[in-house]
């Protein structure tokens, strides 16, 4: 994940399902040591997560021109979410 965070650049925020196996001390310490910010996210938010991934992997990449950076992807995702 670290190479991906570096490639995305400043403003990278890691999102996970916030279940116990992802929030244990070892993983939390690793993310802190790597300087990776983690999004505050309610645990057991499966449906919200699935809807978001459906937007990011569905209508957003199909836009013309396709989004090419994080800020444009974010804006497109917000617009699709509000539809």
N, CA, C and O atoms as a Maestro MAE file, in Angstrom:
{
 s_m_m2io_version
 :::
 2.0.0
}

f_m_ct {
 s_m_title
 :::
 protein
 m_atom[332] {
  # First column is atom index #
  i_m_mmod_type
  r_m_x_coord
  r_m_y_coord
  r_m_z_coord
  i_m_residue_number
  s_m_chain_name
  s_m_pdb_residue_name
  s_m_pdb_atom_name
  i_m_atomic_number
  :::
  1 25 0.812 -1.177 0.000 1 A "UNK " " N  " 7
  2 3 0.000 0.000 0.000 1 A "UNK " " CA " 6
  3 2 0.866 1.255 0.000 1 A "UNK " " C  " 6
  4 15 0.475 2.271 -0.575 1 A "UNK " " O  " 8
  5 25 2.010 1.201 0.621 2 A "UNK " " N  " 7
  6 3 2.870 2.386 0.697 2 A "UNK " " CA " 6
  7 2 3.237 2.927 -0.688 2 A "UNK " " C  " 6
  8 15 3.167 4.139 -0.889 2 A "UNK " " O  " 8
  9 25 3.626 2.084 -1.652 3 A "UNK " " N  " 7
  10 3 3.927 2.628 -2.988 3 A "UNK " " CA " 6
  11 2 2.719 3.329 -3.609 3 A "UNK " " C  " 6
  12 15 2.879 4.346 -4.283 3 A "UNK " " O  " 8
  13 25 1.532 2.807 -3.393 4 A "UNK " " N  " 7
  14 3 0.333 3.431 -3.934 4 A "UNK " " CA " 6
  15 2 0.104 4.793 -3.277 4 A "UNK " " C  " 6
  16 15 -0.225 5.766 -3.956 4 A "UNK " " O  " 8
  17 25 0.279 4.859 -1.953 5 A "UNK " " N  " 7
  18 3 0.100 6.124 -1.239 5 A "UNK " " CA " 6
  19 2 1.081 7.170 -1.752 5 A "UNK " " C  " 6
  20 15 0.718 8.335 -1.918 5 A "UNK " " O  " 8
  21 25 2.308 6.764 -2.002 6 A "UNK " " N  " 7
  22 3 3.315 7.682 -2.529 6 A "UNK " " CA " 6
  23 2 2.925 8.142 -3.933 6 A "UNK " " C  " 6
  24 15 3.075 9.316 -4.270 6 A "UNK " " O  " 8
  25 25 2.426 7.215 -4.748 7 A "UNK " " N  " 7
  26 3 2.039 7.561 -6.118 7 A "UNK " " CA " 6
  27 2 0.874 8.547 -6.130 7 A "UNK " " C  " 6
  28 15 0.845 9.457 -6.958 7 A "UNK " " O  " 8
  29 25 -0.085 8.376 -5.221 8 A "UNK " " N  " 7
  30 3 -1.228 9.281 -5.151 8 A "UNK " " CA " 6
  31 2 -0.764 10.653 -4.666 8 A "UNK " " C  " 6
  32 15 -1.214 11.688 -5.158 8 A "UNK " " O  " 8
  33 25 0.134 10.637 -3.702 9 A "UNK " " N  " 7
  34 3 0.700 11.893 -3.230 9 A "UNK " " CA " 6
  35 2 -0.005 12.455 -2.009 9 A "UNK " " C  " 6
  36 15 -0.764 11.769 -1.323 9 A "UNK " " O  " 8
  37 25 0.271 13.721 -1.766 10 A "UNK " " N  " 7
  38 3 -0.274 14.397 -0.592 10 A "UNK " " CA " 6
  39 2 -1.792 14.328 -0.610 10 A "UNK " " C  " 6
  40 15 -2.425 14.489 -1.653 10 A "UNK " " O  " 8
  41 25 -2.352 14.091 0.540 11 A "UNK " " N  " 7
  42 3 -3.796 13.992 0.637 11 A "UNK " " CA " 6
  43 2 -4.314 12.562 0.582 11 A "UNK " " C  " 6
  44 15 -5.519 12.338 0.696 11 A "UNK " " O  " 8
  45 25 -3.400 11.568 0.405 12 A "UNK " " N  " 7
  46 3 -3.832 10.172 0.381 12 A "UNK " " CA " 6
  47 2 -4.428 9.809 1.735 12 A "UNK " " C  " 6
  48 15 -3.830 10.075 2.777 12 A "UNK " " O  " 8
  49 25 -5.602 9.205 1.713 13 A "UNK " " N  " 7
  50 3 -6.258 8.728 2.932 13 A "UNK " " CA " 6
  51 2 -6.681 7.286 2.690 13 A "UNK " " C  " 6
  52 15 -7.352 6.979 1.705 13 A "UNK " " O  " 8
  53 25 -6.280 6.409 3.599 14 A "UNK " " N  " 7
  54 3 -6.614 4.995 3.489 14 A "UNK " " CA " 6
  55 2 -7.984 4.748 4.107 14 A "UNK " " C  " 6
  56 15 -8.284 5.254 5.188 14 A "UNK " " O  " 8
  57 25 -8.814 3.966 3.415 15 A "UNK " " N  " 7
  58 3 -10.133 3.625 3.923 15 A "UNK " " CA " 6
  59 2 -10.236 2.113 4.029 15 A "UNK " " C  " 6
  60 15 -9.890 1.393 3.092 15 A "UNK " " O  " 8
  61 25 -10.706 1.639 5.161 16 A "UNK " " N  " 7
  62 3 -10.989 0.218 5.334 16 A "UNK " " CA " 6
  63 2 -12.316 0.078 6.068 16 A "UNK " " C  " 6
  64 15 -12.937 1.077 6.431 16 A "UNK " " O  " 8
  65 25 -12.747 -1.148 6.286 17 A "UNK " " N  " 7
  66 3 -14.073 -1.401 6.851 17 A "UNK " " CA " 6
  67 2 -14.172 -1.137 8.350 17 A "UNK " " C  " 6
  68 15 -15.260 -1.220 8.919 17 A "UNK " " O  " 8
  69 25 -13.051 -0.820 8.994 18 A "UNK " " N  " 7
  70 3 -13.029 -0.483 10.415 18 A "UNK " " CA " 6
  71 2 -13.481 -1.638 11.311 18 A "UNK " " C  " 6
  72 15 -13.986 -1.415 12.411 18 A "UNK " " O  " 8
  73 25 -13.300 -2.858 10.842 19 A "UNK " " N  " 7
  74 3 -13.580 -4.011 11.694 19 A "UNK " " CA " 6
  75 2 -12.331 -4.304 12.523 19 A "UNK " " C  " 6
  76 15 -11.238 -3.842 12.194 19 A "UNK " " O  " 8
  77 25 -12.495 -5.053 13.571 20 A "UNK " " N  " 7
  78 3 -11.413 -5.265 14.529 20 A "UNK " " CA " 6
  79 2 -10.108 -5.753 13.894 20 A "UNK " " C  " 6
  80 15 -9.027 -5.312 14.282 20 A "UNK " " O  " 8
  81 25 -10.205 -6.657 12.923 21 A "UNK " " N  " 7
  82 3 -8.971 -7.202 12.352 21 A "UNK " " CA " 6
  83 2 -8.140 -6.130 11.645 21 A "UNK " " C  " 6
  84 15 -6.940 -6.316 11.440 21 A "UNK " " O  " 8
  85 25 -8.761 -5.018 11.271 22 A "UNK " " N  " 7
  86 3 -8.014 -3.935 10.623 22 A "UNK " " CA " 6
  87 2 -7.589 -2.845 11.594 22 A "UNK " " C  " 6
  88 15 -6.782 -1.982 11.245 22 A "UNK " " O  " 8
  89 25 -8.117 -2.876 12.791 23 A "UNK " " N  " 7
  90 3 -7.828 -1.799 13.739 23 A "UNK " " CA " 6
  91 2 -7.004 -2.266 14.929 23 A "UNK " " C  " 6
  92 15 -6.904 -1.555 15.929 23 A "UNK " " O  " 8
  93 25 -6.415 -3.451 14.836 24 A "UNK " " N  " 7
  94 3 -5.596 -3.921 15.947 24 A "UNK " " CA " 6
  95 2 -4.331 -3.075 16.067 24 A "UNK " " C  " 6
  96 15 -4.005 -2.300 15.168 24 A "UNK " " O  " 8
  97 25 -3.637 -3.227 17.161 25 A "UNK " " N  " 7
  98 3 -2.472 -2.384 17.470 25 A "UNK " " CA " 6
  99 2 -1.361 -2.508 16.427 25 A "UNK " " C  " 6
  100 15 -0.726 -1.509 16.087 25 A "UNK " " O  " 8
  101 25 -1.118 -3.703 15.918 26 A "UNK " " N  " 7
  102 3 -0.035 -3.899 14.941 26 A "UNK " " CA " 6
  103 2 -0.314 -3.095 13.672 26 A "UNK " " C  " 6
  104 15 0.556 -2.366 13.195 26 A "UNK " " O  " 8
  105 25 -1.505 -3.224 13.134 27 A "UNK " " N  " 7
  106 3 -1.829 -2.500 11.894 27 A "UNK " " CA " 6
  107 2 -1.901 -0.996 12.117 27 A "UNK " " C  " 6
  108 15 -1.422 -0.216 11.293 27 A "UNK " " O  " 8
  109 25 -2.498 -0.593 13.228 28 A "UNK " " N  " 7
  110 3 -2.593 0.831 13.529 28 A "UNK " " CA " 6
  111 2 -1.208 1.443 13.688 28 A "UNK " " C  " 6
  112 15 -0.951 2.534 13.179 28 A "UNK " " O  " 8
  113 25 -0.315 0.750 14.391 29 A "UNK " " N  " 7
  114 3 1.053 1.236 14.568 29 A "UNK " " CA " 6
  115 2 1.786 1.339 13.234 29 A "UNK " " C  " 6
  116 15 2.496 2.313 12.983 29 A "UNK " " O  " 8
  117 25 1.612 0.332 12.382 30 A "UNK " " N  " 7
  118 3 2.262 0.351 11.074 30 A "UNK " " CA " 6
  119 2 1.818 1.561 10.262 30 A "UNK " " C  " 6
  120 15 2.650 2.273 9.700 30 A "UNK " " O  " 8
  121 25 0.517 1.794 10.199 31 A "UNK " " N  " 7
  122 3 0.006 2.925 9.430 31 A "UNK " " CA " 6
  123 2 0.522 4.249 9.997 31 A "UNK " " C  " 6
  124 15 0.869 5.159 9.244 31 A "UNK " " O  " 8
  125 25 0.569 4.349 11.322 32 A "UNK " " N  " 7
  126 3 1.118 5.562 11.950 32 A "UNK " " CA " 6
  127 2 2.588 5.743 11.593 32 A "UNK " " C  " 6
  128 15 3.010 6.846 11.247 32 A "UNK " " O  " 8
  129 25 3.368 4.673 11.674 33 A "UNK " " N  " 7
  130 3 4.800 4.754 11.362 33 A "UNK " " CA " 6
  131 2 5.040 5.137 9.907 33 A "UNK " " C  " 6
  132 15 6.014 5.823 9.595 33 A "UNK " " O  " 8
  133 25 4.159 4.697 9.022 34 A "UNK " " N  " 7
  134 3 4.306 5.003 7.604 34 A "UNK " " CA " 6
  135 2 3.750 6.377 7.245 34 A "UNK " " C  " 6
  136 15 3.887 6.829 6.108 34 A "UNK " " O  " 8
  137 25 3.120 7.043 8.219 35 A "UNK " " N  " 7
  138 3 2.550 8.353 7.957 35 A "UNK " " CA " 6
  139 2 1.308 8.303 7.080 35 A "UNK " " C  " 6
  140 15 1.021 9.252 6.350 35 A "UNK " " O  " 8
  141 25 0.569 7.195 7.150 36 A "UNK " " N  " 7
  142 3 -0.626 7.016 6.329 36 A "UNK " " CA " 6
  143 2 -1.859 7.376 7.158 36 A "UNK " " C  " 6
  144 15 -2.132 6.761 8.189 36 A "UNK " " O  " 8
  145 25 -2.592 8.379 6.691 37 A "UNK " " N  " 7
  146 3 -3.821 8.786 7.362 37 A "UNK " " CA " 6
  147 2 -4.920 7.786 7.051 37 A "UNK " " C  " 6
  148 15 -5.018 7.281 5.933 37 A "UNK " " O  " 8
  149 25 -5.751 7.504 8.055 38 A "UNK " " N  " 7
  150 3 -6.861 6.572 7.887 38 A "UNK " " CA " 6
  151 2 -8.164 7.349 8.053 38 A "UNK " " C  " 6
  152 15 -8.329 8.115 9.003 38 A "UNK " " O  " 8
  153 25 -9.077 7.141 7.120 39 A "UNK " " N  " 7
  154 3 -10.367 7.831 7.158 39 A "UNK " " CA " 6
  155 2 -11.181 7.356 8.350 39 A "UNK " " C  " 6
  156 15 -11.237 6.161 8.637 39 A "UNK " " O  " 8
  157 25 -11.810 8.294 9.040 40 A "UNK " " N  " 7
  158 3 -12.761 7.925 10.082 40 A "UNK " " CA " 6
  159 2 -13.969 7.326 9.382 40 A "UNK " " C  " 6
  160 15 -14.543 7.942 8.484 40 A "UNK " " O  " 8
  161 25 -14.348 6.139 9.790 41 A "UNK " " N  " 7
  162 3 -15.369 5.405 9.066 41 A "UNK " " CA " 6
  163 2 -16.131 4.540 10.049 41 A "UNK " " C  " 6
  164 15 -15.507 3.869 10.872 41 A "UNK " " O  " 8
  165 25 -17.450 4.530 9.998 42 A "UNK " " N  " 7
  166 3 -18.201 3.690 10.935 42 A "UNK " " CA " 6
  167 2 -17.960 2.207 10.668 42 A "UNK " " C  " 6
  168 15 -17.888 1.781 9.515 42 A "UNK " " O  " 8
  169 25 -17.837 1.436 11.723 43 A "UNK " " N  " 7
  170 3 -17.655 0.005 11.522 43 A "UNK " " CA " 6
  171 2 -18.938 -0.599 10.978 43 A "UNK " " C  " 6
  172 15 -20.031 -0.062 11.160 43 A "UNK " " O  " 8
  173 25 -18.777 -1.719 10.314 44 A "UNK " " N  " 7
  174 3 -19.905 -2.455 9.719 44 A "UNK " " CA " 6
  175 2 -20.701 -1.598 8.738 44 A "UNK " " C  " 6
  176 15 -21.931 -1.637 8.717 44 A "UNK " " O  " 8
  177 25 -19.995 -0.839 7.943 45 A "UNK " " N  " 7
  178 3 -20.660 0.036 6.977 45 A "UNK " " CA " 6
  179 2 -20.618 -0.597 5.585 45 A "UNK " " C  " 6
  180 15 -20.375 0.092 4.594 45 A "UNK " " O  " 8
  181 25 -20.850 -1.885 5.517 46 A "UNK " " N  " 7
  182 3 -20.726 -2.649 4.274 46 A "UNK " " CA " 6
  183 2 -21.514 -2.022 3.126 46 A "UNK " " C  " 6
  184 15 -20.969 -1.820 2.041 46 A "UNK " " O  " 8
  185 25 -22.770 -1.717 3.352 47 A "UNK " " N  " 7
  186 3 -23.601 -1.222 2.257 47 A "UNK " " CA " 6
  187 2 -23.121 0.133 1.751 47 A "UNK " " C  " 6
  188 15 -23.122 0.379 0.545 47 A "UNK " " O  " 8
  189 25 -22.720 0.999 2.646 48 A "UNK " " N  " 7
  190 3 -22.188 2.296 2.244 48 A "UNK " " CA " 6
  191 2 -20.917 2.103 1.440 48 A "UNK " " C  " 6
  192 15 -20.731 2.745 0.406 48 A "UNK " " O  " 8
  193 25 -20.037 1.222 1.907 49 A "UNK " " N  " 7
  194 3 -18.785 0.956 1.203 49 A "UNK " " CA " 6
  195 2 -19.055 0.380 -0.183 49 A "UNK " " C  " 6
  196 15 -18.448 0.812 -1.163 49 A "UNK " " O  " 8
  197 25 -19.955 -0.584 -0.270 50 A "UNK " " N  " 7
  198 3 -20.269 -1.194 -1.559 50 A "UNK " " CA " 6
  199 2 -20.862 -0.170 -2.527 50 A "UNK " " C  " 6
  200 15 -20.536 -0.181 -3.715 50 A "UNK " " O  " 8
  201 25 -21.723 0.706 -2.034 51 A "UNK " " N  " 7
  202 3 -22.291 1.748 -2.900 51 A "UNK " " CA " 6
  203 2 -21.206 2.682 -3.410 51 A "UNK " " C  " 6
  204 15 -21.212 3.066 -4.579 51 A "UNK " " O  " 8
  205 25 -20.281 3.048 -2.541 52 A "UNK " " N  " 7
  206 3 -19.197 3.940 -2.948 52 A "UNK " " CA " 6
  207 2 -18.321 3.275 -3.996 52 A "UNK " " C  " 6
  208 15 -17.982 3.901 -5.000 52 A "UNK " " O  " 8
  209 25 -17.946 2.012 -3.782 53 A "UNK " " N  " 7
  210 3 -17.113 1.323 -4.771 53 A "UNK " " CA " 6
  211 2 -17.876 1.137 -6.078 53 A "UNK " " C  " 6
  212 15 -17.276 1.161 -7.152 53 A "UNK " " O  " 8
  213 25 -19.189 0.952 -5.997 54 A "UNK " " N  " 7
  214 3 -19.984 0.850 -7.210 54 A "UNK " " CA " 6
  215 2 -19.925 2.116 -8.040 54 A "UNK " " C  " 6
  216 15 -19.930 2.062 -9.270 54 A "UNK " " O  " 8
  217 25 -19.868 3.261 -7.366 55 A "UNK " " N  " 7
  218 3 -19.760 4.546 -8.060 55 A "UNK " " CA " 6
  219 2 -18.357 4.737 -8.623 55 A "UNK " " C  " 6
  220 15 -18.191 5.111 -9.784 55 A "UNK " " O  " 8
  221 25 -17.347 4.478 -7.794 56 A "UNK " " N  " 7
  222 3 -15.961 4.698 -8.215 56 A "UNK " " CA " 6
  223 2 -15.577 3.774 -9.362 56 A "UNK " " C  " 6
  224 15 -14.836 4.177 -10.258 56 A "UNK " " O  " 8
  225 25 -16.070 2.544 -9.346 57 A "UNK " " N  " 7
  226 3 -15.723 1.591 -10.400 57 A "UNK " " CA " 6
  227 2 -16.723 1.570 -11.549 57 A "UNK " " C  " 6
  228 15 -16.470 0.928 -12.569 57 A "UNK " " O  " 8
  229 25 -17.846 2.252 -11.406 58 A "UNK " " N  " 7
  230 3 -18.880 2.227 -12.436 58 A "UNK " " CA " 6
  231 2 -18.921 3.503 -13.253 58 A "UNK " " C  " 6
  232 15 -18.165 3.649 -14.213 58 A "UNK " " O  " 8
  233 25 -19.809 4.441 -12.879 59 A "UNK " " N  " 7
  234 3 -20.000 5.619 -13.718 59 A "UNK " " CA " 6
  235 2 -18.816 6.583 -13.756 59 A "UNK " " C  " 6
  236 15 -18.636 7.285 -14.751 59 A "UNK " " O  " 8
  237 25 -18.016 6.633 -12.714 60 A "UNK " " N  " 7
  238 3 -16.911 7.605 -12.695 60 A "UNK " " CA " 6
  239 2 -15.891 7.331 -13.799 60 A "UNK " " C  " 6
  240 15 -15.560 8.257 -14.540 60 A "UNK " " O  " 8
  241 25 -15.371 6.099 -13.951 61 A "UNK " " N  " 7
  242 3 -14.399 5.878 -15.024 61 A "UNK " " CA " 6
  243 2 -14.998 6.012 -16.423 61 A "UNK " " C  " 6
  244 15 -14.263 6.202 -17.392 61 A "UNK " " O  " 8
  245 25 -16.336 5.915 -16.540 62 A "UNK " " N  " 7
  246 3 -16.979 6.016 -17.832 62 A "UNK " " CA " 6
  247 2 -17.187 7.445 -18.313 62 A "UNK " " C  " 6
  248 15 -17.649 7.670 -19.432 62 A "UNK " " O  " 8
  249 25 -16.845 8.410 -17.463 63 A "UNK " " N  " 7
  250 3 -17.008 9.811 -17.868 63 A "UNK " " CA " 6
  251 2 -16.040 10.167 -18.982 63 A "UNK " " C  " 6
  252 15 -14.970 9.575 -19.119 63 A "UNK " " O  " 8
  253 25 -16.448 11.160 -19.781 64 A "UNK " " N  " 7
  254 3 -15.587 11.640 -20.860 64 A "UNK " " CA " 6
  255 2 -15.270 13.102 -20.634 64 A "UNK " " C  " 6
  256 15 -16.195 13.911 -20.563 64 A "UNK " " O  " 8
  257 25 -14.031 13.473 -20.519 65 A "UNK " " N  " 7
  258 3 -12.876 12.591 -20.482 65 A "UNK " " CA " 6
  259 2 -12.810 11.859 -19.142 65 A "UNK " " C  " 6
  260 15 -13.339 12.354 -18.148 65 A "UNK " " O  " 8
  261 25 -12.169 10.688 -19.100 66 A "UNK " " N  " 7
  262 3 -12.065 9.952 -17.839 66 A "UNK " " CA " 6
  263 2 -11.298 10.766 -16.796 66 A "UNK " " C  " 6
  264 15 -10.334 11.452 -17.137 66 A "UNK " " O  " 8
  265 25 -11.713 10.699 -15.536 67 A "UNK " " N  " 7
  266 3 -10.994 11.415 -14.481 67 A "UNK " " CA " 6
  267 2 -9.549 10.932 -14.410 67 A "UNK " " C  " 6
  268 15 -9.285 9.737 -14.544 67 A "UNK " " O  " 8
  269 25 -8.623 11.847 -14.202 68 A "UNK " " N  " 7
  270 3 -7.209 11.478 -14.232 68 A "UNK " " CA " 6
  271 2 -6.459 11.806 -12.956 68 A "UNK " " C  " 6
  272 15 -5.283 11.460 -12.838 68 A "UNK " " O  " 8
  273 25 -7.089 12.456 -12.004 69 A "UNK " " N  " 7
  274 3 -6.407 12.678 -10.731 69 A "UNK " " CA " 6
  275 2 -7.400 12.564 -9.579 69 A "UNK " " C  " 6
  276 15 -8.613 12.519 -9.785 69 A "UNK " " O  " 8
  277 25 -6.866 12.520 -8.379 70 A "UNK " " N  " 7
  278 3 -7.672 12.236 -7.195 70 A "UNK " " CA " 6
  279 2 -8.763 13.284 -6.987 70 A "UNK " " C  " 6
  280 15 -9.892 12.933 -6.644 70 A "UNK " " O  " 8
  281 25 -8.450 14.549 -7.185 71 A "UNK " " N  " 7
  282 3 -9.443 15.595 -6.952 71 A "UNK " " CA " 6
  283 2 -10.616 15.485 -7.926 71 A "UNK " " C  " 6
  284 15 -11.767 15.678 -7.535 71 A "UNK " " O  " 8
  285 25 -10.330 15.178 -9.176 72 A "UNK " " N  " 7
  286 3 -11.402 15.032 -10.161 72 A "UNK " " CA " 6
  287 2 -12.222 13.776 -9.870 72 A "UNK " " C  " 6
  288 15 -13.446 13.790 -10.001 72 A "UNK " " O  " 8
  289 25 -11.553 12.694 -9.478 73 A "UNK " " N  " 7
  290 3 -12.271 11.464 -9.115 73 A "UNK " " CA " 6
  291 2 -13.169 11.725 -7.912 73 A "UNK " " C  " 6
  292 15 -14.306 11.257 -7.862 73 A "UNK " " O  " 8
  293 25 -12.652 12.469 -6.953 74 A "UNK " " N  " 7
  294 3 -13.444 12.793 -5.756 74 A "UNK " " CA " 6
  295 2 -14.682 13.593 -6.136 74 A "UNK " " C  " 6
  296 15 -15.789 13.261 -5.710 74 A "UNK " " O  " 8
  297 25 -14.507 14.643 -6.933 75 A "UNK " " N  " 7
  298 3 -15.635 15.476 -7.339 75 A "UNK " " CA " 6
  299 2 -16.653 14.664 -8.140 75 A "UNK " " C  " 6
  300 15 -17.859 14.797 -7.930 75 A "UNK " " O  " 8
  301 25 -16.171 13.833 -9.048 76 A "UNK " " N  " 7
  302 3 -17.074 13.008 -9.849 76 A "UNK " " CA " 6
  303 2 -17.846 12.040 -8.967 76 A "UNK " " C  " 6
  304 15 -19.034 11.808 -9.189 76 A "UNK " " O  " 8
  305 25 -17.179 11.477 -7.969 77 A "UNK " " N  " 7
  306 3 -17.837 10.540 -7.053 77 A "UNK " " CA " 6
  307 2 -18.940 11.240 -6.262 77 A "UNK " " C  " 6
  308 15 -20.028 10.692 -6.083 77 A "UNK " " O  " 8
  309 25 -18.652 12.450 -5.792 78 A "UNK " " N  " 7
  310 3 -19.666 13.221 -5.057 78 A "UNK " " CA " 6
  311 2 -20.858 13.504 -5.959 78 A "UNK " " C  " 6
  312 15 -22.006 13.354 -5.540 78 A "UNK " " O  " 8
  313 25 -20.591 13.911 -7.193 79 A "UNK " " N  " 7
  314 3 -21.686 14.192 -8.130 79 A "UNK " " CA " 6
  315 2 -22.522 12.947 -8.396 79 A "UNK " " C  " 6
  316 15 -23.750 13.030 -8.418 79 A "UNK " " O  " 8
  317 25 -21.888 11.798 -8.597 80 A "UNK " " N  " 7
  318 3 -22.630 10.560 -8.846 80 A "UNK " " CA " 6
  319 2 -23.410 10.122 -7.620 80 A "UNK " " C  " 6
  320 15 -24.515 9.596 -7.744 80 A "UNK " " O  " 8
  321 25 -22.846 10.334 -6.432 81 A "UNK " " N  " 7
  322 3 -23.508 9.955 -5.193 81 A "UNK " " CA " 6
  323 2 -24.815 10.725 -5.035 81 A "UNK " " C  " 6
  324 15 -25.797 10.191 -4.520 81 A "UNK " " O  " 8
  325 25 -24.824 11.980 -5.479 82 A "UNK " " N  " 7
  326 3 -25.986 12.853 -5.305 82 A "UNK " " CA " 6
  327 2 -27.082 12.611 -6.339 82 A "UNK " " C  " 6
  328 15 -28.178 13.160 -6.224 82 A "UNK " " O  " 8
  329 25 -26.792 11.793 -7.343 83 A "UNK " " N  " 7
  330 3 -27.796 11.519 -8.391 83 A "UNK " " CA " 6
  331 2 -28.905 10.658 -7.839 83 A "UNK " " C  " 6
  332 15 -29.842 10.319 -8.561 83 A "UNK " " O  " 8
  :::
 }
 m_bond[331] {
  # First column is bond index #
  i_m_from
  i_m_to
  i_m_order
  :::
  1 1 2 1
  2 2 3 1
  3 3 4 2
  4 3 5 1
  5 5 6 1
  6 6 7 1
  7 7 8 2
  8 7 9 1
  9 9 10 1
  10 10 11 1
  11 11 12 2
  12 11 13 1
  13 13 14 1
  14 14 15 1
  15 15 16 2
  16 15 17 1
  17 17 18 1
  18 18 19 1
  19 19 20 2
  20 19 21 1
  21 21 22 1
  22 22 23 1
  23 23 24 2
  24 23 25 1
  25 25 26 1
  26 26 27 1
  27 27 28 2
  28 27 29 1
  29 29 30 1
  30 30 31 1
  31 31 32 2
  32 31 33 1
  33 33 34 1
  34 34 35 1
  35 35 36 2
  36 35 37 1
  37 37 38 1
  38 38 39 1
  39 39 40 2
  40 39 41 1
  41 41 42 1
  42 42 43 1
  43 43 44 2
  44 43 45 1
  45 45 46 1
  46 46 47 1
  47 47 48 2
  48 47 49 1
  49 49 50 1
  50 50 51 1
  51 51 52 2
  52 51 53 1
  53 53 54 1
  54 54 55 1
  55 55 56 2
  56 55 57 1
  57 57 58 1
  58 58 59 1
  59 59 60 2
  60 59 61 1
  61 61 62 1
  62 62 63 1
  63 63 64 2
  64 63 65 1
  65 65 66 1
  66 66 67 1
  67 67 68 2
  68 67 69 1
  69 69 70 1
  70 70 71 1
  71 71 72 2
  72 71 73 1
  73 73 74 1
  74 74 75 1
  75 75 76 2
  76 75 77 1
  77 77 78 1
  78 78 79 1
  79 79 80 2
  80 79 81 1
  81 81 82 1
  82 82 83 1
  83 83 84 2
  84 83 85 1
  85 85 86 1
  86 86 87 1
  87 87 88 2
  88 87 89 1
  89 89 90 1
  90 90 91 1
  91 91 92 2
  92 91 93 1
  93 93 94 1
  94 94 95 1
  95 95 96 2
  96 95 97 1
  97 97 98 1
  98 98 99 1
  99 99 100 2
  100 99 101 1
  101 101 102 1
  102 102 103 1
  103 103 104 2
  104 103 105 1
  105 105 106 1
  106 106 107 1
  107 107 108 2
  108 107 109 1
  109 109 110 1
  110 110 111 1
  111 111 112 2
  112 111 113 1
  113 113 114 1
  114 114 115 1
  115 115 116 2
  116 115 117 1
  117 117 118 1
  118 118 119 1
  119 119 120 2
  120 119 121 1
  121 121 122 1
  122 122 123 1
  123 123 124 2
  124 123 125 1
  125 125 126 1
  126 126 127 1
  127 127 128 2
  128 127 129 1
  129 129 130 1
  130 130 131 1
  131 131 132 2
  132 131 133 1
  133 133 134 1
  134 134 135 1
  135 135 136 2
  136 135 137 1
  137 137 138 1
  138 138 139 1
  139 139 140 2
  140 139 141 1
  141 141 142 1
  142 142 143 1
  143 143 144 2
  144 143 145 1
  145 145 146 1
  146 146 147 1
  147 147 148 2
  148 147 149 1
  149 149 150 1
  150 150 151 1
  151 151 152 2
  152 151 153 1
  153 153 154 1
  154 154 155 1
  155 155 156 2
  156 155 157 1
  157 157 158 1
  158 158 159 1
  159 159 160 2
  160 159 161 1
  161 161 162 1
  162 162 163 1
  163 163 164 2
  164 163 165 1
  165 165 166 1
  166 166 167 1
  167 167 168 2
  168 167 169 1
  169 169 170 1
  170 170 171 1
  171 171 172 2
  172 171 173 1
  173 173 174 1
  174 174 175 1
  175 175 176 2
  176 175 177 1
  177 177 178 1
  178 178 179 1
  179 179 180 2
  180 179 181 1
  181 181 182 1
  182 182 183 1
  183 183 184 2
  184 183 185 1
  185 185 186 1
  186 186 187 1
  187 187 188 2
  188 187 189 1
  189 189 190 1
  190 190 191 1
  191 191 192 2
  192 191 193 1
  193 193 194 1
  194 194 195 1
  195 195 196 2
  196 195 197 1
  197 197 198 1
  198 198 199 1
  199 199 200 2
  200 199 201 1
  201 201 202 1
  202 202 203 1
  203 203 204 2
  204 203 205 1
  205 205 206 1
  206 206 207 1
  207 207 208 2
  208 207 209 1
  209 209 210 1
  210 210 211 1
  211 211 212 2
  212 211 213 1
  213 213 214 1
  214 214 215 1
  215 215 216 2
  216 215 217 1
  217 217 218 1
  218 218 219 1
  219 219 220 2
  220 219 221 1
  221 221 222 1
  222 222 223 1
  223 223 224 2
  224 223 225 1
  225 225 226 1
  226 226 227 1
  227 227 228 2
  228 227 229 1
  229 229 230 1
  230 230 231 1
  231 231 232 2
  232 231 233 1
  233 233 234 1
  234 234 235 1
  235 235 236 2
  236 235 237 1
  237 237 238 1
  238 238 239 1
  239 239 240 2
  240 239 241 1
  241 241 242 1
  242 242 243 1
  243 243 244 2
  244 243 245 1
  245 245 246 1
  246 246 247 1
  247 247 248 2
  248 247 249 1
  249 249 250 1
  250 250 251 1
  251 251 252 2
  252 251 253 1
  253 253 254 1
  254 254 255 1
  255 255 256 2
  256 255 257 1
  257 257 258 1
  258 258 259 1
  259 259 260 2
  260 259 261 1
  261 261 262 1
  262 262 263 1
  263 263 264 2
  264 263 265 1
  265 265 266 1
  266 266 267 1
  267 267 268 2
  268 267 269 1
  269 269 270 1
  270 270 271 1
  271 271 272 2
  272 271 273 1
  273 273 274 1
  274 274 275 1
  275 275 276 2
  276 275 277 1
  277 277 278 1
  278 278 279 1
  279 279 280 2
  280 279 281 1
  281 281 282 1
  282 282 283 1
  283 283 284 2
  284 283 285 1
  285 285 286 1
  286 286 287 1
  287 287 288 2
  288 287 289 1
  289 289 290 1
  290 290 291 1
  291 291 292 2
  292 291 293 1
  293 293 294 1
  294 294 295 1
  295 295 296 2
  296 295 297 1
  297 297 298 1
  298 298 299 1
  299 299 300 2
  300 299 301 1
  301 301 302 1
  302 302 303 1
  303 303 304 2
  304 303 305 1
  305 305 306 1
  306 306 307 1
  307 307 308 2
  308 307 309 1
  309 309 310 1
  310 310 311 1
  311 311 312 2
  312 311 313 1
  313 313 314 1
  314 314 315 1
  315 315 316 2
  316 315 317 1
  317 317 318 1
  318 318 319 1
  319 319 320 2
  320 319 321 1
  321 321 322 1
  322 322 323 1
  323 323 324 2
  324 323 325 1
  325 325 326 1
  326 326 327 1
  327 327 328 2
  328 327 329 1
  329 329 330 1
  330 330 331 1
  331 331 332 2
  :::
 }
}
